[in-house]
Amino acid sequence: MRRSHHALGANSFVEDKETGELKRPHHVDLKTGMYKGRQVITPKAD
């Protein structure tokens, strides 16, 4: 009863406007390197 609020919730995902893939909100997209419409990191080469 004491730790009933410690349960993990389900992860939330949003659809990316550019690619249509699911991603975590407020996280950098590692495939494209974009965050809030800006290029933040260089994308990984496959």
C-alpha positions as CSV (number, residue, x, y, z in Angstrom):
1,M,0.0,0.0,0.0
2,R,2.8,2.4,0.8
3,R,4.4,2.1,-2.7
4,S,1.3,1.8,-4.8
5,H,2.2,5.1,-6.6
6,H,5.7,3.7,-7.7
7,A,4.3,1.7,-10.6
8,L,5.7,2.6,-14.0
9,G,3.3,4.1,-16.5
10,A,3.1,3.3,-20.2
11,N,5.5,5.2,-22.5
12,S,3.9,7.9,-24.6
13,F,4.7,8.3,-28.3
14,V,3.7,10.9,-30.8
15,E,3.8,10.6,-34.6
16,D,6.6,12.6,-36.2
17,K,5.2,15.2,-38.7
18,E,8.1,14.8,-41.2
19,T,8.6,11.0,-41.3
20,G,5.4,9.7,-39.8
21,E,7.3,7.4,-37.4
22,L,6.6,7.2,-33.7
23,K,8.9,9.0,-31.3
24,R,9.1,10.1,-27.7
25,P,7.9,13.7,-27.1
26,H,10.6,16.2,-26.3
27,H,13.4,13.9,-27.4
28,V,15.8,14.2,-30.3
29,D,15.0,11.9,-33.3
30,L,18.2,9.9,-33.7
31,K,17.5,8.9,-37.3
32,T,17.3,12.5,-38.6
33,G,19.0,14.4,-35.8
34,M,16.1,16.9,-35.6
35,Y,14.5,18.5,-32.5
36,K,11.8,21.1,-32.8
37,G,12.4,21.6,-36.5
38,R,16.2,22.2,-36.0
39,Q,19.2,20.0,-36.9
40,V,20.7,19.4,-33.5
41,I,23.0,16.4,-34.2
42,T,24.4,14.8,-37.3
43,P,22.3,11.7,-38.2
44,K,23.8,8.3,-37.8
45,A,25.0,6.6,-41.0
46,D,23.4,3.1,-41.5
